[in-house]
Amino acid sequence: MDAARVREANGALVIEYGVGGAQGKLEHWQYDTFRITWGDPQFGTSPVTFRLGADGKVAGMTIPNQQLPLVFSRR
């Protein structure tokens, strides 16, 4: 499975995904869900839901996909 990374860049959250380096800007939508606006317009937008662990820190995230959701765990 490809890896995904969330980082801060110029005051905004950015997600990077996959070997090809797809990138998108994250903006808060509601609760633990954000919206990704992908840098490549053909990908449009995607929701991403963060999962919290018992300690209240992010434990992973899920991005819906047409086949199966992309599920990531924090390393």
C-alpha positions in Angstrom: 0.0 0.0 0.0 1.2 3.5 -0.8 1.9 5.9 2.1 0.3 9.2 2.8 1.7 12.1 4.7 0.0 15.2 6.2 2.2 18.2 6.8 1.9 21.9 7.3 3.0 24.3 4.5 2.6 28.0 4.6 -0.1 27.9 7.3 -2.2 25.2 5.6 -2.4 21.4 6.0 -1.3 19.5 2.9 -1.7 15.8 2.1 0.8 13.9 -0.1 -0.2 10.5 -1.3 1.3 7.7 -3.5 4.4 7.1 -5.5 3.4 9.8 -8.0 3.2 12.4 -5.3 -0.4 13.5 -5.6 -0.9 16.5 -3.3 -3.9 18.4 -2.0 -4.8 21.0 0.4 -6.9 20.0 3.5 -9.6 22.2 4.9 -11.8 21.3 7.9 -15.3 20.3 7.0 -16.9 18.9 10.2 -15.8 17.0 13.3 -12.9 14.7 12.3 -13.6 15.1 8.6 -11.6 17.3 6.2 -12.0 17.9 2.5 -9.0 17.4 0.2 -8.8 19.7 -2.8 -6.3 17.9 -5.0 -3.7 19.9 -6.9 -4.6 18.1 -10.1 -8.1 19.3 -11.1 -9.0 16.0 -12.6 -9.1 14.5 -9.1 -11.5 17.1 -7.8 -12.2 16.9 -4.0 -12.2 14.0 -1.6 -13.3 13.7 2.1 -10.8 12.3 4.6 -11.8 11.2 8.1 -9.2 11.0 10.8 -9.4 8.4 13.6 -8.3 9.3 17.1 -6.7 6.9 19.5 -7.5 6.6 23.2 -4.9 9.3 23.9 -6.8 11.8 21.7 -4.0 11.8 19.0 -4.5 11.0 15.4 -4.2 7.2 14.9 -5.0 7.0 11.2 -7.2 8.3 8.4 -9.5 7.0 5.8 -10.1 8.3 2.3 -13.1 6.9 0.4 -12.3 5.4 -3.0 -14.4 4.0 -5.9 -13.3 0.4 -5.1 -12.2 0.2 -1.5 -11.5 2.9 1.0 -7.8 3.9 1.5 -7.1 3.2 5.2 -3.9 4.5 6.7 -2.5 4.0 10.2 0.0 6.4 11.8 3.6 5.2 12.0 
